[in-house]
Amino acid sequence: MSDVIVIGAGIVGAACAYYAARAGLDVTVVDRGPVAGGTTGAGEGNVLVSDKEPGPELELAVLSNGLWRSLAERVGGFEHEPKGGLVVAETPEVREQLAELAAKQGVEHTVVAAGDLRDYEPHLAGGLAGGVHYPQDAQVQPMLAAARLLRHGADSYGRGALSLRTGVTVTGLTRDGDRVTGVRTTRGDILGGAVVNAAGTWAGEVAALAGLHLPVLPRRGFILVTEPLARPLIRHKVYTAAYVTNVASDNAGLETSAVVEGTPAGTVLIGASRERVGFDRTTSLPVLSRLAAQAVALFPALREVRAIRSYCGFRPYCPDHLPVIGEDPRAPGLWHACGHEGAGIGLAPATGHLIAQALTGARTDLDLHPFRPDRFPAKESA
């Protein structure tokens, strides 16, 4: 019997398992696929504070940002790049809006005048109106990060233990009265003191096993990947102000905005698109064409660079754009760590840290009330 059973071996589940094991708990992680086989494996690895409105999610992002830096020193091996982010504006009006948002956020930033943009990014297109630089923004390789957290959680040095069981599908939950006491799987029952639902875009289905409504929906996004470049072209994560608007949008239709960044391998990642189309993985050439055009408009030198592949993932979207973190009062023993949408990579360490604190009865570093699982109406329209 484990102290904690974590459903999901993506980055959020890995962080929950890592911090719970480090806190002295025995943890079993189960996943029907491989480590990082879902949304995590299709992510860019964003660790952002720049795109968050003031409020609970920004507080979570700031906490997580510091934890990522600590993990880079303690665990390492997942290409942590504290390269900073540059948000650019195409008009003076938007530049002022970006500056106002940055002032409200209260995080470290520098408002950049139009004439100074190329000091940050020499290859940027001309005619931009300025922007805001956020030195705390960073990047990680998400698949490596999930694997490293699980590996080092297993090396808890006399504290808790962590075991991983892949190829195991959760089919139900065991109960003792109202309390959840474990999971039923295709490989038999696993009992535990707590069950953590970190199933990403499938978290709503896991909640339904307990008879609960949790409105986590898939929001598809495509990424273009270029051929490796001989010399770095882009220094920061660079995106237009439209990205901030799209992140906060409730629109189910297609939205795209220019997001461009380099990787240690020399490739350039180009995004971002968002649309709610269920779990349809069909490659959309019009979407990829739009992303390429937006990237070239931002960095004209990319016109001569070949795109070699694309991939898509499904962000676990919640209607109020806040993740679900904490024990579910409707089913004691069932905890949720899900619904982070496109911010799951960045917010994973803080989520895991807070879950571990709450599981062990410690005072949590942030108030979990805004993320409570029972905040949604009984029924939600898709």
Salt bridges, closest charged atoms under 4 A:
GLU44 OE1 - LYS237 NZ 3.84
ASP51 OD1 - LYS52 NZ 2.70
GLU96 OE2 - ARG95 NH2 3.35
GLU121 OE2 - HIS236 ND1 2.75
ASP155 OD2 - ARG151 NH1 2.65
ASP189 OD2 - ARG184 NH1 2.59
GLU227 OE1 - ARG306 NH2 2.88
ASP250 OD1 - HIS321 NE2 2.68
GLU255 OE1 - ARG219 NH2 3.44
GLU261 OE1 - LYS83 NZ 3.78
GLU261 OE2 - LYS237 NZ 3.10
GLU275 OE2 - ARG220 NH2 2.75
ASP320 OD2 - ARG375 NE 2.63
ASP328 OD2 - ARG330 NH2 2.78
ASP328 OD2 - HIS336 NE2 2.90
GLU341 OE2 - ARG219 NH1 2.43
GLU341 OE2 - ARG274 NH1 3.04
GLU341 OE1 - HIS321 ND1 3.20
ASP365 OD2 - HIS353 NE2 2.71
